[in-house]
Amino acid sequence: MRKLLEAFLIGIGYGTIVYVSCLYIQGVETQTLSNIASVALFSGVIGIVSLIFLVDALALKWQLLIHFLSVFGLIVGMNAYNGFTDQFFHPLFLGGFVLIYVLVWLVMLYLTHEKVNRINHKLEEKRKNKS
């Protein structure tokens, strides 16, 4: 249960950053409470969907495919909920979605790399101190 809550909250964090960035780029000045709440909810669910990467029984390519399609479906659902239904298969929407998906992945890879480096550094220090 703790992992689900953590994934949900991390999803909200990433979703909020992406959402606010997109609003800024597009020059949107106002949002409804419903828009904001839907972004939080759908982003949290995307965070939970990201737990697919903890399933060892699936190859990475299948995890990525399932995650990509799930995230795309959730984004389409969020846009439909908010009444933005005319853009789902527009090249700008699809291109923007793929670009944002890749950028978030690059950030995730960087953060994971840094975390692994910190852990390895601490382990190396422990080994040196024991010698």
N, C-alpha and C positions, 0 to 999 in steps of 0.2 A: 504493500500500500504506500509505503514511504517513497519507493521508486516512482510510482505513478504520479504522486503529488509533485515530486521533484521535477519529473519530466514535463508535467503540465505547466509548472511555474517557469521553467526554462523556456518552454515554447512560447509562453506569454511574453517573456523578455525579448526573445528574438523577433517575434511577430510584431511587437510594439515598435521596435527599432526600425524594422522594414516598413511598417505602415506609416510611421511618422516621416520617414525619409521619402517615401513615395508621395505623400501628401505635400511635402515641401517642394519636391521636384516639379509636381504638377500644379503648384500654386493654389492648392485648395485651402481655404481659410476657415471653413466651418464644417463641423461634423455633428451628427445627432448622437445622443446617448446610445441609441440602438446600434449605430455604426460601430462605436467604440466597444460596446459590450460584445458584439458579434466578433470583432477582431480578437478580443481577449479570449473568448470561448474557442473559436476555431484555431487560434494559435496554440492554445493549451492542448487541444486535441492533436494538432500536428506534433507537438512535443511528445505526446504519448505514442503516436504512430512511430516516432523515431526510435522507440524501444525495439523496433524490428531488428536493429543492428546488434542487439544482444542475443539474438537467436542463432546459436552456433550451427543448427541443423541446416540452415540456408546458406548457399554460396553468396558472396558479396554482390555479384551481379544481380541475383534475384532480390536480395535485400534492397539494393538501389532501385530496381525497377518497381518493386512494390511500394517503396517509400515515395518515389517520384510520382507514380500514378495516384497514390493516396493523397499526397499533398496537393497535386493538381485538382483532384476531385473535391477536396475540402475548400480550396481557394475558389473554385467554380461555385460550390455550394454557398460560401460566404458572400460572393458577389451576387448570386441569385437572391439570397435572403435580403441583401441591401438594395435590390432592384436594378443592379447593373448587369442586365442579361444580353445586351447587344454586342458584347465584345469577346466572348469566350474563344472564338476561333479566328479572331482578327490577328494578323501577323504581329502587330505591335504588342498585343496582350501576350501572345505565345512567346515572342522573343523576350519581352520583359520578364515573364515568368521564368524562363530558362536562365536568363542572365542573373536574376535575383537568386534563384536556386543554386547556381554555381557559386555566386559570391558568398552566400551563407555557408556553403560547403567548404570554401577556401578558408573562411574564418574558423569554422569548426576544426578543420585539419590543422591550422596554425595553433589554435588553443590546445588541441590534443597533443601536438608535438611539443609545445612548451611545457605542458603538464608532465609528459614523459621525461623530458630533459630534467625538470626539477626533481622528480622521483629518482632518476638515475644519479643525479648529483648527490642527493642525500644518501643514497645507498653507497656510493663511492666514498663519501666522507665517513660513513659508519665502518666500512672496510678498513680505511686508513687508520681510524681511531682504535680498532681492535688489534691491529698489527703492532 
